[in-house]
Amino acid sequence: MKPQQNNSSILTLIFLAFIWGSSFILMKRGLEVFNANQVAAIRIFLTFLVLLPFALKRLSKLNPRILLFVTITGLFGSTIPAFLFTIAQVHINSTMAGILNSLTPLFALLIAVIFFKTKVKWYNTVGIILGFFGAAALVIKDFSGIIDRENIYGLLIVLATLFYGFNTNHIKNNLKELDGLSITALSFFTVGPFTGVYLLFSDLPSAFAKPGAWAAFGYIAILAIIGTAFALIIMNSLIKKLTVILSSSVTYIIPIFAIGWGIFDGEDFSWHQGLSIALIFTGIYLVNKQPSKIIYET
């Protein structure tokens, strides 16, 4: 792959990190009016509506196998994590959510090794260990009571990143015949209607009667259109071209933007978090360390 193409892909990853790093503050704004499940459902349903014209043009590509695989992507790559993130963010701040999201490459590598027999170097394994210790230090603040209420909600984000790591491998290995737009549009076509049905019974009129409801809905709409539909089309296209580890490395940069938005919004940032971030990033660097010849798949 030519150097300019490599640089273009790296710049695209940084651009995606900015979009997704901003997603946590958008979720926080939506949660000021709507409950966690409503925010997640509105996000997925609006994304479904935006992508519906593209999905309808691609229905001919659906066969039983593709239908199963895009449904799996819709569930584990978008819908379930969307609910996990919004439930968690009711109880933890956007900075913490963005940092924990950086576990995605660690899970992507583990799944690649265990299920897809990817070979790794010793420093990749060291990186996994360091990354998990860094994440544990963020989630577990008091080792005399390892699991308390706040820690439990942080673990929901860890679970979401596990699903992201699985989905990256799933797309790379099981949906080779579809382009990024087709994967994104068809996956939301399979899950979007169910979130619409849920919203019908979620007492939305009461939520919209609250002060600031339409502004909060606007934040969720931005999250759906830019942070989900647009960003996932780009991401799913990159997964087709890059290795699993490099494409998932977008989450390495997300905490930088998430922390910036959190500080801008008045959230605290402690030295304990700083040390934990340093440990996570050290692990992330080692996980991502690969010979240059396999940055791109042939």
Secondary structure, DSSP 8 states (H G I E B T S, - for coil): --HHHHHHHHHHHHHHHHHHHHHHHHHHHHTTTS-HHHHHHHHHHHHHHHHHHHHHTTGGG--HHHHHHHHHHHIIIIIHHHHHHHHHHTTS-HHHHHHHGGGHHHHHHHHHHHHH-----HHHHHHHHHHHHHHHHHH-S-TTSS--HHHHHHHHHHHHHHHHHHHHHHHHHH-TTS-HHHHHHHHHHHHHHHHHHHHHTTTHHHHHTSTTHHHHHHHHHHHHIIIIIIHHHHHHHHHHHB-HHHHHTHHHHHHHHHHHHHHHTT----HHHHHHHHHHHHHHHHHH---GGGSB--
